[in-house]
Each structure stands twice: as structure tokens, then as C-alpha cells.
Amino acid sequence: MPNAPDIFRLYREMERDNVLLSFKGSISAELLSAIYQVVETKLIDLGEDPRKKKKVYHVLVELLQNIYHHMDEMLEAQSGQRDAMFMISRSDDGLYHIFTGNFILKEKCGILSERIEKINSMTPEELRAHHVGSLGTTELSDKGGAGLGIIDIARKSGNRLDYSFHDVSDKYSFFTLLVNV
């Protein structure tokens, strides 16, 4: 079958990059529950330190919840804009890399970029204070949150959040985020 995708090549690449789990498609609450179980089992199978396992799991849950709760902005499922993707891999030095990607409205890119840059510029102490300050805020997003998710991800990972936006149409961008734990 000359037109068949080379799945073995993809398998070798994923093996080389120590990919534990990868997904692309529409995300549902049921799928998230299954993903959490799979990742928890994989971390146990790897014999991961309980503290590190807890951090990785917490960051993954927060990242996927962010995607899930913001997907309804993409109700116009014209060309798969409700689709998202994520991947978790582990480097040889034990660092976990959690990648996410999802479509967002272009008008939200600037605000999101400003939030991430602000968080990336903070020390751990400043992040902690910002988190506490956000807990007491009455300013809620249109999704009902106070923007704590991204702060929590940065705090738990202890690392800079790497991100990018890729224009896909006049209305949408594809937002990618990498968090190292």
C-alpha cells in the first residue's frame, strides 16, 4: 500500500523521544478521566518518585482542564477547531515535557501572551504572592475562573512556560504550550 502512512517510522520517532502518551482529537470529560488513569499508571510503572509523580500529574490535569474548559469558544467546528492535542514525554535526565496545542480565537492571543510573560518574569516568591492575591480576587474570567490555572502550572512545574501562536485563519490561531516538570 504505497499511500499508507509510515506508522513504524512514527513509532520509532516516538520511542526515540520517550513519548509516554500522545493524543489528537476532540476532548471530553470521559476521555480526560481515562488519560489521567493511563498517565498515573505509566508514572507508577516508571517507578517515579511520589513527589515528582504528583507534580507531573497535577500539571497535566491543570493543562488538560484548561483546554477542555476553553474549547466551547470553538463551537464553529468548521475545520476541526475543537480539536486539541497533547503529548507527554520523559527525557533521559528524568525531566517530563508536557506539550499541549489547541485552537484559540486570535483576539485572545495578546491577553494570553501577556499573562504568560508576566508569570514567566516572576520569581517563585512573587508567583506564590500572585497566586495568593488571585485567590482573593472578585474578578472572574468569562469561564468563571480567576486565572489561577496558568499560575498554578508555573508554580508546580518550577519552570518557564514556553509557548507560541500559529495563525491558521483570519479568526483562529493554534496555541502551543510546553511545560517541563
N, C-alpha and C positions, 0 to 999 in steps of 0.2 A: 504494500500500500504506500505508494510514493507520497501521497498528501497527508499521511498520518503524522501527528506531532511526535517529536522525538522525546517521549516521556522518560526514557532511560537517561538521556542527556540531562534533563531537568532533575531527575533523581540524583545523579552524580553531583550536580551543582548544589543541590540542597544538602546532600551528605557532606560535601566539602565545606559548606558554610555552617555546618552543625545546626541546621534548621530543625527545631523541635516540632513546630506546628505552623502551618500556613493556611490561610483561608481567603477566598474572594467570593463575594456574593452578597445577598441580602441578609441582614442580621435581624434575628428575632430573639425574644426573651428565652425561648426554649433552646435555641442554638447557643446563646451565651452560657446558659446553665451547663450544657454539655461540654463546651470549651473549657469552662472553669474546672470541671472534673478531670478532663484529659490533661490539662496543664498541671494540676495538682498531682496527678498520678505520675506524670513524667518527672516532675521535680523530686518526688519520693524515690522513683526508680534510679535517678541520678545520684541519690544519696546526698542531696543538697542539705547544707546547714539549715536548721529550722528558722533561724533569723533571716537568712538570705531568702529562703523559700517564701517566708511571709512577705518580705519586701517585694519580690518579683510578682507574687500573686496579687498583692494589693495594687501595685502599679498597673498590672494587666487589667484587673477588674475596673479600675477607675478609667483607664483609656477606652476600654470597650463600652463602658456605660456612657461615656461622653459621646461616642459615635452613635450609639443606639438612641440616646435621648435627643440628639440633634438631627437625626435622619428625617424626621417628619417635615423639615423645611424643604425636602426634596420630593414632595408629593408628585411633582411632574416627572414621572419615571420615563421620560421620553427616550433617553438612550442610556439607561442604567444608572442614572444619577443617585438612585437609592442604594446602589451597590457600595460596598466598602471592602477593605482588605486589611489584614494584619498578618504579621509573621513574628515569631519569637525564635531567636537563635541564641546559641551559647558559644562564646569564643573559648579557645584553649586555656586562657587565663582565668576562666570562670565568670567572665562578665556576660550578663544577659543583655541582648539587644531586642527591644520590642519596637516594631515598626507598625504604624497604622497609616491608612490612607482612606480618605473619603471626600466626596464632593461637598462643596460649600458654596453658598452664594457669594459672588465676587464682592458684594457690598460689605461682607463680614470679614474679609481678609485683613483690612487695615486694623480693625479693633483687635482681632486675634493676634496679629503680629505685635501690636503694642503691648498687649498683656504678656505675651511670652518674653519679649525683650525686657520688660520690666522685671519679670520673675528671674530671668537669666542674669540680670545685673545685681541681684541681691545676694548677700552673704547668708549662710544658714540661720544666723540670728535674726537678720532682717526678714527672711522668709517666715520664720516662726512668728514674729511680731505681726507681720502682714496677715498671716493665717488667723491669728487670734483676733486681730482687728476686723477681718472679714466675717468672722463668726457673729459679731455683734451688729453687723450692718443690717439696715432695713431695706437696702437697695437690692432688689432681686432682678435676675435676668428674666427675659420673657419665657424661659423654661422653668422658672421657679427657684433657681439656684443663685447663690451669691458668688459664683465663680471660684468656688473652693477646689474644684476638681483639679485644675491645672496647677494650683499652688500645692496641693497635696501630692501630686505626681512628682513635682520638683523636690519637695521635702523628702519623700520616701526614697527617691532614686539617689539623691545626693549629687546629681549630675546636671549639667546643662541640657536643656531641651533643644534638639536640632530639628528644624522644620523647613518646609518650602511650600510654595504655591505654584501650581502649573495651570495656566489658562487652558480651558477646554472649550469654551464658547464665550459669547458676549455676556452670558449670565452666570456661568459657573467656573469655579477653579477646583482643582484637585489638591487637597491639603495633605501633606505627608508630615509625619512626626516620628522621630526616633528618640527613644528613651533608653539610656543604658543604666542597668542596675547591677 
